[in-house]
Amino acid sequence: MTTTLFTNVTLIDPEALTEGPGHLLVTDGRIADVAQGPMATPEGTLVVDGGGKVLAPGIVDLGVKICEPGERHKESFKSAGAAAAAGGVTTIIMRPDTLPAIDSPETLEFVTRRAGEAPVTIRAMATLTKNREGREMAELSFLKDAGALAFSDGDKVVADTKVLARALSYARELDALVVGHPQEPTLSKGAAATSGKLATLMGLPAVSPMAERMGVDRDIAMVEMTGARYHFDQLSAARALPPLERAKGNGFDITAGVSIHHLTLNVNDLSEYRTFFKLKPPLRDEEDRLAMVEAVGSGLIDVISSMHTPQDEESKRLPFEEAASGAVALETLLPAAMRLLHAGLLSLPQLFRALALNPARRLGLPAGRLARGAPADLVLFDPHAPFLLDRATLRSKSKNTPFDGARMEGKVLGTWVGGRRVFG
């Protein structure tokens, strides 16, 4: 394999939370050396001059929906991999909410084989309950042996606490991570917006942010009871943060994530009834958004993810209340995150701590770091390069992005997976 030397780059170290000029050497698919000063160039080395741009660990995206099997017209492994590479995402953690769901070793093995088509690394989660129905625990031990990285029913909440307690206890025995969606399911059912003046004026069915707080409180209690390892897939409401802080302070093995859309958009974006802004959970008030940003900065929220959810035109070209929820974000995750940088809210090391280092650590993966011996999963990008987003140019099969027509900054110049260039 080619030895590659990256020179004239700004290195982002999410472990030390530092950034600065330097050089990085890659040998046999791994980072061989990182230095600020001059570095010897072995004979035959491929030199990549970064032109002073930013070199960071590739993004580890926890919670991507790829629609194989069952809905390949929305997103395939090939198209998702191309979109990820173009967005600086080097590792996709795939959700199990496919058709059929990833609830058996056979389905997981099919997914693992198909994932080989993608230019990036793809690892899959499996369901916590059979067919995500919340009635019967899935075959967690067999699924873990088949390679399941974690267990989740996606955005379907296991409402039966006895079933959840049994599953969490079993997961604890397997030392397996459970990923949960923090919502009270009855209150949240059918909601298209967050309750408030705007939802009332628009005539949309709405839900209070307290539904999220109630879901967080219940799941924390279940973790306290079972001792399981637990990750909230995406928090969005400020009221959910105090119990999370208490749970972490009490030593519970709990982490939390937030989607890039809930960090950069708010409920006012719904005002024109554009269904590309219909998400689950719904967009929140500006106060909630700022609270989420602050929590990422402090480390209370550990992970930023795309929550990439492809939907076809037919499912979005409906009245707002009836339209499907979700947005694609593999290609827009990084430029959207740059909005937080340019607003002076988060630094690049803070962003990549949440985009790369923390998700990799939580899942026990060696990626997400610029350190000797780590996989050479890298993204080279210009955080200041402006562009106008045209959804037609996205590599995802589905084009349901809320950023269509938006002016953005941040262009990926190159992406490497295991030292091999996969984009740029």
SEKEBA-28980 format. One record per residue (C-alpha): x, y, z; residue number from 0; residue in three letters. Coordinates in steps of 0.1 Angstrom, whole numbers. Layout:
<rs>
@u = X	v = Y	w = Z	tortor = NUM	vexse = ALA
...
</rs>
This chain:
<rs>
@u = 0	v = 0	w = 0	tortor = 0	vexse = MET
@u = 12	v = 35	w = -8	tortor = 1	vexse = THR
@u = 28	v = 56	w = 19	tortor = 2	vexse = THR
@u = 12	v = 91	w = 20	tortor = 3	vexse = THR
@u = 24	v = 122	w = 36	tortor = 4	vexse = LEU
@u = 0	v = 151	w = 42	tortor = 5	vexse = PHE
@u = 18	v = 184	w = 44	tortor = 6	vexse = THR
@u = 7	v = 220	w = 48	tortor = 7	vexse = ASN
@u = -25	v = 211	w = 66	tortor = 8	vexse = VAL
@u = -43	v = 223	w = 98	tortor = 9	vexse = THR
@u = -46	v = 192	w = 120	tortor = 10	vexse = LEU
@u = -76	v = 188	w = 142	tortor = 11	vexse = ILE
@u = -70	v = 167	w = 173	tortor = 12	vexse = ASP
@u = -104	v = 159	w = 190	tortor = 13	vexse = PRO
@u = -86	v = 141	w = 219	tortor = 14	vexse = GLU
@u = -64	v = 170	w = 229	tortor = 15	vexse = ALA
@u = -90	v = 195	w = 216	tortor = 16	vexse = LEU
@u = -63	v = 213	w = 197	tortor = 17	vexse = THR
@u = -58	v = 225	w = 161	tortor = 18	vexse = GLU
@u = -27	v = 238	w = 144	tortor = 19	vexse = GLY
@u = -4	v = 234	w = 114	tortor = 20	vexse = PRO
@u = 14	v = 201	w = 109	tortor = 21	vexse = GLY
@u = 22	v = 170	w = 89	tortor = 22	vexse = HIS
@u = 7	v = 135	w = 90	tortor = 23	vexse = LEU
@u = 22	v = 103	w = 76	tortor = 24	vexse = LEU
@u = 2	v = 72	w = 66	tortor = 25	vexse = VAL
@u = 17	v = 38	w = 61	tortor = 26	vexse = THR
@u = -2	v = 5	w = 54	tortor = 27	vexse = ASP
@u = -36	v = 21	w = 60	tortor = 28	vexse = GLY
@u = -27	v = 35	w = 94	tortor = 29	vexse = ARG
@u = -14	v = 68	w = 108	tortor = 30	vexse = ILE
@u = 24	v = 63	w = 112	tortor = 31	vexse = ALA
@u = 33	v = 97	w = 125	tortor = 32	vexse = ASP
@u = 19	v = 131	w = 134	tortor = 33	vexse = VAL
@u = 42	v = 161	w = 138	tortor = 34	vexse = ALA
@u = 41	v = 199	w = 139	tortor = 35	vexse = GLN
@u = 76	v = 204	w = 125	tortor = 36	vexse = GLY
@u = 93	v = 190	w = 94	tortor = 37	vexse = PRO
@u = 89	v = 153	w = 87	tortor = 38	vexse = MET
@u = 112	v = 130	w = 68	tortor = 39	vexse = ALA
@u = 97	v = 117	w = 36	tortor = 40	vexse = THR
@u = 104	v = 80	w = 28	tortor = 41	vexse = PRO
@u = 113	v = 72	w = -7	tortor = 42	vexse = GLU
@u = 83	v = 66	w = -30	tortor = 43	vexse = GLY
@u = 59	v = 85	w = -7	tortor = 44	vexse = THR
@u = 28	v = 102	w = -22	tortor = 45	vexse = LEU
@u = 28	v = 138	w = -10	tortor = 46	vexse = VAL
@u = -6	v = 155	w = -5	tortor = 47	vexse = VAL
@u = -2	v = 193	w = -1	tortor = 48	vexse = ASP
@u = -33	v = 204	w = 18	tortor = 49	vexse = GLY
@u = -29	v = 240	w = 9	tortor = 50	vexse = GLY
@u = -33	v = 250	w = 45	tortor = 51	vexse = GLY
@u = -68	v = 234	w = 47	tortor = 52	vexse = LYS
@u = -81	v = 213	w = 75	tortor = 53	vexse = VAL
@u = -73	v = 176	w = 80	tortor = 54	vexse = LEU
@u = -95	v = 159	w = 106	tortor = 55	vexse = ALA
@u = -105	v = 123	w = 115	tortor = 56	vexse = PRO
@u = -132	v = 110	w = 92	tortor = 57	vexse = GLY
@u = -167	v = 113	w = 106	tortor = 58	vexse = ILE
@u = -183	v = 83	w = 124	tortor = 59	vexse = VAL
@u = -220	v = 88	w = 118	tortor = 60	vexse = ASP
@u = -241	v = 69	w = 144	tortor = 61	vexse = LEU
@u = -276	v = 64	w = 131	tortor = 62	vexse = GLY
@u = -278	v = 63	w = 93	tortor = 63	vexse = VAL
@u = -308	v = 47	w = 76	tortor = 64	vexse = LYS
@u = -298	v = 27	w = 44	tortor = 65	vexse = ILE
@u = -329	v = 13	w = 28	tortor = 66	vexse = CYS
@u = -317	v = -22	w = 19	tortor = 67	vexse = GLU
@u = -333	v = -46	w = 20	tortor = 68	vexse = PRO
@u = -369	v = -36	w = 10	tortor = 69	vexse = GLY
@u = -367	v = 1	w = -1	tortor = 70	vexse = GLU
@u = -336	v = 2	w = -24	tortor = 71	vexse = ARG
@u = -353	v = 30	w = -45	tortor = 72	vexse = HIS
@u = -348	v = 53	w = -15	tortor = 73	vexse = LYS
@u = -312	v = 45	w = -7	tortor = 74	vexse = GLU
@u = -288	v = 17	w = -15	tortor = 75	vexse = SER
@u = -254	v = 8	w = 0	tortor = 76	vexse = PHE
@u = -237	v = 21	w = -31	tortor = 77	vexse = LYS
@u = -254	v = 55	w = -31	tortor = 78	vexse = SER
@u = -252	v = 60	w = 7	tortor = 79	vexse = ALA
@u = -215	v = 51	w = 5	tortor = 80	vexse = GLY
@u = -209	v = 77	w = -23	tortor = 81	vexse = ALA
@u = -228	v = 103	w = -3	tortor = 82	vexse = ALA
@u = -208	v = 95	w = 28	tortor = 83	vexse = ALA
@u = -175	v = 98	w = 11	tortor = 84	vexse = ALA
@u = -184	v = 131	w = -5	tortor = 85	vexse = ALA
@u = -194	v = 144	w = 30	tortor = 86	vexse = GLY
@u = -163	v = 133	w = 49	tortor = 87	vexse = GLY
@u = -181	v = 104	w = 66	tortor = 88	vexse = VAL
@u = -157	v = 74	w = 67	tortor = 89	vexse = THR
@u = -178	v = 51	w = 90	tortor = 90	vexse = THR
@u = -215	v = 46	w = 88	tortor = 91	vexse = ILE
@u = -234	v = 30	w = 117	tortor = 92	vexse = ILE
@u = -265	v = 17	w = 101	tortor = 93	vexse = MET
@u = -299	v = 17	w = 118	tortor = 94	vexse = ARG
@u = -319	v = -15	w = 118	tortor = 95	vexse = PRO
@u = -352	v = 1	w = 107	tortor = 96	vexse = ASP
@u = -352	v = -16	w = 73	tortor = 97	vexse = THR
@u = -379	v = -37	w = 56	tortor = 98	vexse = LEU
@u = -376	v = -63	w = 69	tortor = 99	vexse = PRO
@u = -359	v = -51	w = 101	tortor = 100	vexse = ALA
@u = -324	v = -64	w = 110	tortor = 101	vexse = ILE
@u = -337	v = -87	w = 137	tortor = 102	vexse = ASP
@u = -321	v = -120	w = 126	tortor = 103	vexse = SER
@u = -286	v = -132	w = 120	tortor = 104	vexse = PRO
@u = -296	v = -140	w = 84	tortor = 105	vexse = GLU
@u = -307	v = -104	w = 76	tortor = 106	vexse = THR
@u = -276	v = -90	w = 94	tortor = 107	vexse = LEU
@u = -253	v = -112	w = 73	tortor = 108	vexse = GLU
@u = -271	v = -101	w = 41	tortor = 109	vexse = PHE
@u = -266	v = -64	w = 51	tortor = 110	vexse = VAL
@u = -229	v = -71	w = 59	tortor = 111	vexse = THR
@u = -223	v = -86	w = 25	tortor = 112	vexse = ARG
@u = -241	v = -58	w = 7	tortor = 113	vexse = ARG
@u = -222	v = -32	w = 27	tortor = 114	vexse = ALA
@u = -190	v = -43	w = 9	tortor = 115	vexse = GLY
@u = -203	v = -23	w = -22	tortor = 116	vexse = GLU
@u = -197	v = 10	w = -4	tortor = 117	vexse = ALA
@u = -164	v = 29	w = -5	tortor = 118	vexse = PRO
@u = -166	v = 36	w = 33	tortor = 119	vexse = VAL
@u = -169	v = 14	w = 63	tortor = 120	vexse = THR
@u = -204	v = 3	w = 72	tortor = 121	vexse = ILE
@u = -214	v = -14	w = 105	tortor = 122	vexse = ARG
@u = -249	v = -23	w = 114	tortor = 123	vexse = ALA
@u = -270	v = -22	w = 145	tortor = 124	vexse = MET
@u = -297	v = -49	w = 151	tortor = 125	vexse = ALA
@u = -331	v = -45	w = 166	tortor = 126	vexse = THR
@u = -337	v = -48	w = 203	tortor = 127	vexse = LEU
@u = -371	v = -65	w = 198	tortor = 128	vexse = THR
@u = -384	v = -87	w = 170	tortor = 129	vexse = LYS
@u = -396	v = -66	w = 140	tortor = 130	vexse = ASN
@u = -392	v = -35	w = 162	tortor = 131	vexse = ARG
@u = -427	v = -43	w = 177	tortor = 132	vexse = GLU
@u = -417	v = -40	w = 213	tortor = 133	vexse = GLY
@u = -433	v = -73	w = 223	tortor = 134	vexse = ARG
@u = -405	v = -99	w = 223	tortor = 135	vexse = GLU
@u = -368	v = -96	w = 227	tortor = 136	vexse = MET
@u = -347	v = -103	w = 196	tortor = 137	vexse = ALA
@u = -320	v = -129	w = 196	tortor = 138	vexse = GLU
@u = -294	v = -106	w = 210	tortor = 139	vexse = LEU
@u = -267	v = -131	w = 216	tortor = 140	vexse = SER
@u = -269	v = -146	w = 181	tortor = 141	vexse = PHE
@u = -270	v = -111	w = 166	tortor = 142	vexse = LEU
@u = -240	v = -99	w = 185	tortor = 143	vexse = LYS
@u = -221	v = -130	w = 174	tortor = 144	vexse = ASP
@u = -231	v = -122	w = 138	tortor = 145	vexse = ALA
@u = -215	v = -87	w = 141	tortor = 146	vexse = GLY
@u = -242	v = -64	w = 155	tortor = 147	vexse = ALA
@u = -225	v = -33	w = 168	tortor = 148	vexse = LEU
@u = -254	v = -22	w = 191	tortor = 149	vexse = ALA
@u = -291	v = -28	w = 195	tortor = 150	vexse = PHE
@u = -319	v = -4	w = 188	tortor = 151	vexse = SER
@u = -356	v = -3	w = 177	tortor = 152	vexse = ASP
@u = -349	v = 31	w = 160	tortor = 153	vexse = GLY
@u = -376	v = 56	w = 165	tortor = 154	vexse = ASP
@u = -400	v = 30	w = 179	tortor = 155	vexse = LYS
@u = -401	v = 32	w = 217	tortor = 156	vexse = VAL
@u = -404	v = 0	w = 236	tortor = 157	vexse = VAL
@u = -435	v = 10	w = 256	tortor = 158	vexse = ALA
@u = -438	v = -23	w = 276	tortor = 159	vexse = ASP
@u = -413	v = -16	w = 305	tortor = 160	vexse = THR
@u = -412	v = -53	w = 314	tortor = 161	vexse = LYS
@u = -400	v = -62	w = 279	tortor = 162	vexse = VAL
@u = -375	v = -33	w = 280	tortor = 163	vexse = LEU
@u = -362	v = -44	w = 314	tortor = 164	vexse = ALA
@u = -357	v = -79	w = 302	tortor = 165	vexse = ARG
@u = -339	v = -68	w = 271	tortor = 166	vexse = ALA
@u = -317	v = -43	w = 290	tortor = 167	vexse = LEU
@u = -307	v = -69	w = 315	tortor = 168	vexse = SER
@u = -298	v = -94	w = 288	tortor = 169	vexse = TYR
@u = -278	v = -67	w = 269	tortor = 170	vexse = ALA
@u = -259	v = -60	w = 301	tortor = 171	vexse = ARG
@u = -249	v = -96	w = 304	tortor = 172	vexse = GLU
@u = -236	v = -94	w = 268	tortor = 173	vexse = LEU
@u = -219	v = -61	w = 275	tortor = 174	vexse = ASP
@u = -239	v = -47	w = 245	tortor = 175	vexse = ALA
@u = -248	v = -11	w = 239	tortor = 176	vexse = LEU
@u = -285	v = -3	w = 236	tortor = 177	vexse = VAL
@u = -295	v = 28	w = 216	tortor = 178	vexse = VAL
@u = -329	v = 43	w = 225	tortor = 179	vexse = GLY
@u = -353	v = 70	w = 212	tortor = 180	vexse = HIS
@u = -363	v = 92	w = 242	tortor = 181	vexse = PRO
@u = -400	v = 100	w = 237	tortor = 182	vexse = GLN
@u = -432	v = 92	w = 256	tortor = 183	vexse = GLU
@u = -449	v = 73	w = 227	tortor = 184	vexse = PRO
@u = -485	v = 80	w = 234	tortor = 185	vexse = THR
@u = -480	v = 118	w = 236	tortor = 186	vexse = LEU
@u = -457	v = 118	w = 206	tortor = 187	vexse = SER
@u = -480	v = 98	w = 183	tortor = 188	vexse = LYS
@u = -490	v = 117	w = 152	tortor = 189	vexse = GLY
@u = -472	v = 149	w = 162	tortor = 190	vexse = ALA
@u = -459	v = 170	w = 133	tortor = 191	vexse = ALA
@u = -446	v = 200	w = 153	tortor = 192	vexse = ALA
@u = -436	v = 212	w = 188	tortor = 193	vexse = THR
@u = -465	v = 226	w = 207	tortor = 194	vexse = SER
@u = -465	v = 264	w = 209	tortor = 195	vexse = GLY
@u = -479	v = 295	w = 191	tortor = 196	vexse = LYS
@u = -466	v = 286	w = 157	tortor = 197	vexse = LEU
@u = -480	v = 251	w = 157	tortor = 198	vexse = ALA
@u = -514	v = 265	w = 168	tortor = 199	vexse = THR
@u = -514	v = 291	w = 141	tortor = 200	vexse = LEU
@u = -504	v = 265	w = 115	tortor = 201	vexse = MET
@u = -531	v = 241	w = 127	tortor = 202	vexse = GLY
@u = -506	v = 212	w = 131	tortor = 203	vexse = LEU
@u = -508	v = 184	w = 156	tortor = 204	vexse = PRO
@u = -481	v = 190	w = 182	tortor = 205	vexse = ALA
@u = -463	v = 175	w = 211	tortor = 206	vexse = VAL
@u = -448	v = 192	w = 242	tortor = 207	vexse = SER
@u = -411	v = 188	w = 247	tortor = 208	vexse = PRO
@u = -421	v = 172	w = 281	tortor = 209	vexse = MET
@u = -427	v = 140	w = 261	tortor = 210	vexse = ALA
@u = -390	v = 138	w = 255	tortor = 211	vexse = GLU
@u = -382	v = 146	w = 291	tortor = 212	vexse = ARG
@u = -406	v = 118	w = 302	tortor = 213	vexse = MET
@u = -389	v = 94	w = 279	tortor = 214	vexse = GLY
@u = -355	v = 103	w = 292	tortor = 215	vexse = VAL
@u = -366	v = 100	w = 328	tortor = 216	vexse = ASP
@u = -381	v = 65	w = 322	tortor = 217	vexse = ARG
@u = -351	v = 52	w = 304	tortor = 218	vexse = ASP
@u = -326	v = 65	w = 330	tortor = 219	vexse = ILE
@u = -346	v = 47	w = 356	tortor = 220	vexse = ALA
@u = -344	v = 15	w = 336	tortor = 221	vexse = MET
@u = -307	v = 19	w = 332	tortor = 222	vexse = VAL
@u = -304	v = 24	w = 370	tortor = 223	vexse = GLU
@u = -324	v = -8	w = 375	tortor = 224	vexse = MET
@u = -305	v = -30	w = 350	tortor = 225	vexse = THR
@u = -270	v = -15	w = 348	tortor = 226	vexse = GLY
@u = -271	v = -15	w = 310	tortor = 227	vexse = ALA
@u = -250	v = 5	w = 287	tortor = 228	vexse = ARG
@u = -273	v = 30	w = 270	tortor = 229	vexse = TYR
@u = -272	v = 58	w = 244	tortor = 230	vexse = HIS
@u = -300	v = 82	w = 236	tortor = 231	vexse = PHE
@u = -300	v = 85	w = 198	tortor = 232	vexse = ASP
@u = -310	v = 122	w = 197	tortor = 233	vexse = GLN
@u = -320	v = 147	w = 223	tortor = 234	vexse = LEU
@u = -337	v = 179	w = 212	tortor = 235	vexse = SER
@u = -353	v = 196	w = 242	tortor = 236	vexse = ALA
@u = -336	v = 216	w = 269	tortor = 237	vexse = ALA
@u = -358	v = 200	w = 295	tortor = 238	vexse = ARG
@u = -341	v = 166	w = 288	tortor = 239	vexse = ALA
@u = -307	v = 179	w = 298	tortor = 240	vexse = LEU
@u = -309	v = 182	w = 336	tortor = 241	vexse = PRO
@u = -318	v = 145	w = 341	tortor = 242	vexse = PRO
@u = -291	v = 135	w = 317	tortor = 243	vexse = LEU
@u = -266	v = 155	w = 337	tortor = 244	vexse = GLU
@u = -277	v = 139	w = 369	tortor = 245	vexse = ARG
@u = -275	v = 104	w = 354	tortor = 246	vexse = ALA
@u = -240	v = 110	w = 343	tortor = 247	vexse = LYS
@u = -231	v = 125	w = 376	tortor = 248	vexse = GLY
@u = -244	v = 93	w = 393	tortor = 249	vexse = ASN
@u = -220	v = 72	w = 372	tortor = 250	vexse = GLY
@u = -246	v = 56	w = 350	tortor = 251	vexse = PHE
@u = -232	v = 43	w = 317	tortor = 252	vexse = ASP
@u = -253	v = 67	w = 296	tortor = 253	vexse = ILE
@u = -244	v = 89	w = 266	tortor = 254	vexse = THR
@u = -265	v = 110	w = 243	tortor = 255	vexse = ALA
@u = -266	v = 123	w = 208	tortor = 256	vexse = GLY
@u = -282	v = 151	w = 188	tortor = 257	vexse = VAL
@u = -289	v = 154	w = 151	tortor = 258	vexse = SER
@u = -273	v = 181	w = 130	tortor = 259	vexse = ILE
@u = -308	v = 194	w = 121	tortor = 260	vexse = HIS
@u = -317	v = 201	w = 157	tortor = 261	vexse = HIS
@u = -284	v = 220	w = 162	tortor = 262	vexse = LEU
@u = -289	v = 243	w = 131	tortor = 263	vexse = THR
@u = -327	v = 246	w = 126	tortor = 264	vexse = LEU
@u = -357	v = 255	w = 147	tortor = 265	vexse = ASN
@u = -395	v = 254	w = 147	tortor = 266	vexse = VAL
@u = -397	v = 287	w = 128	tortor = 267	vexse = ASN
@u = -384	v = 268	w = 97	tortor = 268	vexse = ASP
@u = -418	v = 251	w = 95	tortor = 269	vexse = LEU
@u = -436	v = 283	w = 87	tortor = 270	vexse = SER
@u = -439	v = 276	w = 50	tortor = 271	vexse = GLU
@u = -452	v = 240	w = 54	tortor = 272	vexse = TYR
@u = -421	v = 226	w = 36	tortor = 273	vexse = ARG
@u = -422	v = 189	w = 44	tortor = 274	vexse = THR
@u = -384	v = 186	w = 41	tortor = 275	vexse = PHE
@u = -384	v = 202	w = 76	tortor = 276	vexse = PHE
@u = -406	v = 176	w = 91	tortor = 277	vexse = LYS
@u = -384	v = 155	w = 114	tortor = 278	vexse = LEU
@u = -388	v = 131	w = 143	tortor = 279	vexse = LYS
@u = -386	v = 145	w = 169	tortor = 280	vexse = PRO
@u = -400	v = 177	w = 155	tortor = 281	vexse = PRO
@u = -378	v = 209	w = 153	tortor = 282	vexse = LEU
@u = -378	v = 227	w = 186	tortor = 283	vexse = ARG
@u = -378	v = 264	w = 198	tortor = 284	vexse = ASP
@u = -346	v = 285	w = 194	tortor = 285	vexse = GLU
@u = -340	v = 282	w = 232	tortor = 286	vexse = GLU
@u = -339	v = 244	w = 228	tortor = 287	vexse = ASP
@u = -315	v = 246	w = 199	tortor = 288	vexse = ARG
@u = -291	v = 268	w = 217	tortor = 289	vexse = LEU
@u = -292	v = 246	w = 248	tortor = 290	vexse = ALA
@u = -283	v = 216	w = 226	tortor = 291	vexse = MET
@u = -253	v = 235	w = 211	tortor = 292	vexse = VAL
@u = -241	v = 245	w = 246	tortor = 293	vexse = GLU
@u = -245	v = 209	w = 257	tortor = 294	vexse = ALA
@u = -223	v = 197	w = 229	tortor = 295	vexse = VAL
@u = -197	v = 223	w = 238	tortor = 296	vexse = GLY
@u = -196	v = 212	w = 274	tortor = 297	vexse = SER
@u = -195	v = 175	w = 265	tortor = 298	vexse = GLY
@u = -229	v = 168	w = 282	tortor = 299	vexse = LEU
@u = -241	v = 157	w = 247	tortor = 300	vexse = ILE
@u = -215	v = 133	w = 234	tortor = 301	vexse = ASP
@u = -224	v = 127	w = 197	tortor = 302	vexse = VAL
@u = -235	v = 147	w = 167	tortor = 303	vexse = ILE
@u = -251	v = 126	w = 139	tortor = 304	vexse = SER
@u = -268	v = 131	w = 106	tortor = 305	vexse = SER
@u = -298	v = 108	w = 114	tortor = 306	vexse = MET
@u = -299	v = 103	w = 77	tortor = 307	vexse = HIS
@u = -334	v = 93	w = 67	tortor = 308	vexse = THR
@u = -341	v = 90	w = 30	tortor = 309	vexse = PRO
@u = -377	v = 95	w = 18	tortor = 310	vexse = GLN
@u = -389	v = 94	w = -18	tortor = 311	vexse = ASP
@u = -408	v = 123	w = -35	tortor = 312	vexse = GLU
@u = -442	v = 106	w = -30	tortor = 313	vexse = GLU
@u = -439	v = 104	w = 7	tortor = 314	vexse = SER
@u = -429	v = 140	w = 10	tortor = 315	vexse = LYS
@u = -453	v = 156	w = -15	tortor = 316	vexse = ARG
@u = -482	v = 154	w = 9	tortor = 317	vexse = LEU
@u = -499	v = 177	w = 34	tortor = 318	vexse = PRO
@u = -474	v = 185	w = 62	tortor = 319	vexse = PHE
@u = -494	v = 164	w = 87	tortor = 320	vexse = GLU
@u = -494	v = 133	w = 64	tortor = 321	vexse = GLU
@u = -459	v = 136	w = 50	tortor = 322	vexse = ALA
@u = -431	v = 112	w = 61	tortor = 323	vexse = ALA
@u = -406	v = 124	w = 87	tortor = 324	vexse = SER
@u = -369	v = 126	w = 81	tortor = 325	vexse = GLY
@u = -341	v = 142	w = 60	tortor = 326	vexse = ALA
@u = -310	v = 131	w = 42	tortor = 327	vexse = VAL
@u = -278	v = 145	w = 57	tortor = 328	vexse = ALA
@u = -247	v = 124	w = 48	tortor = 329	vexse = LEU
@u = -234	v = 151	w = 25	tortor = 330	vexse = GLU
@u = -247	v = 181	w = 44	tortor = 331	vexse = THR
@u = -236	v = 170	w = 79	tortor = 332	vexse = LEU
@u = -202	v = 187	w = 77	tortor = 333	vexse = LEU
@u = -212	v = 220	w = 60	tortor = 334	vexse = PRO
@u = -242	v = 223	w = 83	tortor = 335	vexse = ALA
@u = -218	v = 218	w = 113	tortor = 336	vexse = ALA
@u = -197	v = 246	w = 99	tortor = 337	vexse = MET
@u = -226	v = 270	w = 106	tortor = 338	vexse = ARG
@u = -219	v = 264	w = 143	tortor = 339	vexse = LEU
@u = -182	v = 271	w = 138	tortor = 340	vexse = LEU
@u = -188	v = 304	w = 118	tortor = 341	vexse = HIS
@u = -213	v = 315	w = 144	tortor = 342	vexse = ALA
@u = -186	v = 312	w = 171	tortor = 343	vexse = GLY
@u = -206	v = 286	w = 190	tortor = 344	vexse = LEU
@u = -183	v = 256	w = 187	tortor = 345	vexse = LEU
@u = -146	v = 250	w = 176	tortor = 346	vexse = SER
@u = -135	v = 225	w = 151	tortor = 347	vexse = LEU
@u = -119	v = 203	w = 178	tortor = 348	vexse = PRO
@u = -152	v = 204	w = 198	tortor = 349	vexse = GLN
@u = -172	v = 195	w = 166	tortor = 350	vexse = LEU
@u = -149	v = 166	w = 157	tortor = 351	vexse = PHE
@u = -150	v = 153	w = 193	tortor = 352	vexse = ARG
@u = -187	v = 148	w = 188	tortor = 353	vexse = ALA
@u = -186	v = 139	w = 151	tortor = 354	vexse = LEU
@u = -158	v = 114	w = 152	tortor = 355	vexse = ALA
@u = -140	v = 106	w = 185	tortor = 356	vexse = LEU
@u = -170	v = 101	w = 208	tortor = 357	vexse = ASN
@u = -191	v = 79	w = 185	tortor = 358	vexse = PRO
@u = -161	v = 57	w = 178	tortor = 359	vexse = ALA
@u = -152	v = 54	w = 215	tortor = 360	vexse = ARG
@u = -188	v = 46	w = 224	tortor = 361	vexse = ARG
@u = -189	v = 18	w = 199	tortor = 362	vexse = LEU
@u = -154	v = 4	w = 206	tortor = 363	vexse = GLY
@u = -140	v = 14	w = 172	tortor = 364	vexse = LEU
@u = -104	v = 25	w = 167	tortor = 365	vexse = PRO
@u = -114	v = 54	w = 143	tortor = 366	vexse = ALA
@u = -120	v = 90	w = 151	tortor = 367	vexse = GLY
@u = -85	v = 100	w = 161	tortor = 368	vexse = ARG
@u = -54	v = 115	w = 146	tortor = 369	vexse = LEU
@u = -30	v = 93	w = 166	tortor = 370	vexse = ALA
@u = -2	v = 69	w = 157	tortor = 371	vexse = ARG
@u = -16	v = 35	w = 150	tortor = 372	vexse = GLY
@u = -52	v = 47	w = 143	tortor = 373	vexse = ALA
@u = -68	v = 38	w = 110	tortor = 374	vexse = PRO
@u = -61	v = 64	w = 83	tortor = 375	vexse = ALA
@u = -97	v = 75	w = 80	tortor = 376	vexse = ASP
@u = -94	v = 112	w = 71	tortor = 377	vexse = LEU
@u = -112	v = 141	w = 57	tortor = 378	vexse = VAL
@u = -95	v = 171	w = 41	tortor = 379	vexse = LEU
@u = -118	v = 201	w = 38	tortor = 380	vexse = PHE
@u = -121	v = 239	w = 35	tortor = 381	vexse = ASP
@u = -144	v = 252	w = 62	tortor = 382	vexse = PRO
@u = -148	v = 285	w = 46	tortor = 383	vexse = HIS
@u = -155	v = 276	w = 10	tortor = 384	vexse = ALA
@u = -190	v = 289	w = 1	tortor = 385	vexse = PRO
@u = -215	v = 272	w = -21	tortor = 386	vexse = PHE
@u = -252	v = 271	w = -29	tortor = 387	vexse = LEU
@u = -267	v = 237	w = -21	tortor = 388	vexse = LEU
@u = -287	v = 222	w = -49	tortor = 389	vexse = ASP
@u = -305	v = 190	w = -38	tortor = 390	vexse = ARG
@u = -304	v = 176	w = -74	tortor = 391	vexse = ALA
@u = -266	v = 173	w = -71	tortor = 392	vexse = THR
@u = -267	v = 151	w = -39	tortor = 393	vexse = LEU
@u = -254	v = 116	w = -43	tortor = 394	vexse = ARG
@u = -281	v = 101	w = -22	tortor = 395	vexse = SER
@u = -310	v = 85	w = -42	tortor = 396	vexse = LYS
@u = -334	v = 105	w = -21	tortor = 397	vexse = SER
@u = -332	v = 143	w = -22	tortor = 398	vexse = LYS
@u = -352	v = 153	w = 9	tortor = 399	vexse = ASN
@u = -328	v = 179	w = 25	tortor = 400	vexse = THR
@u = -340	v = 210	w = 44	tortor = 401	vexse = PRO
@u = -309	v = 228	w = 31	tortor = 402	vexse = PHE
@u = -320	v = 229	w = -5	tortor = 403	vexse = ASP
@u = -312	v = 263	w = -19	tortor = 404	vexse = GLY
@u = -293	v = 273	w = 12	tortor = 405	vexse = ALA
@u = -260	v = 292	w = 12	tortor = 406	vexse = ARG
@u = -235	v = 270	w = 30	tortor = 407	vexse = MET
@u = -198	v = 269	w = 38	tortor = 408	vexse = GLU
@u = -175	v = 239	w = 40	tortor = 409	vexse = GLY
@u = -164	v = 218	w = 11	tortor = 410	vexse = LYS
@u = -148	v = 184	w = 13	tortor = 411	vexse = VAL
@u = -116	v = 182	w = -8	tortor = 412	vexse = LEU
@u = -107	v = 146	w = -1	tortor = 413	vexse = GLY
@u = -117	v = 116	w = 19	tortor = 414	vexse = THR
@u = -95	v = 86	w = 28	tortor = 415	vexse = TRP
@u = -106	v = 52	w = 43	tortor = 416	vexse = VAL
@u = -78	v = 30	w = 56	tortor = 417	vexse = GLY
@u = -53	v = 52	w = 37	tortor = 418	vexse = GLY
@u = -72	v = 48	w = 4	tortor = 419	vexse = ARG
@u = -86	v = 79	w = -13	tortor = 420	vexse = ARG
@u = -124	v = 74	w = -18	tortor = 421	vexse = VAL
@u = -133	v = 110	w = -28	tortor = 422	vexse = PHE
@u = -117	v = 140	w = -43	tortor = 423	vexse = GLY
</rs>
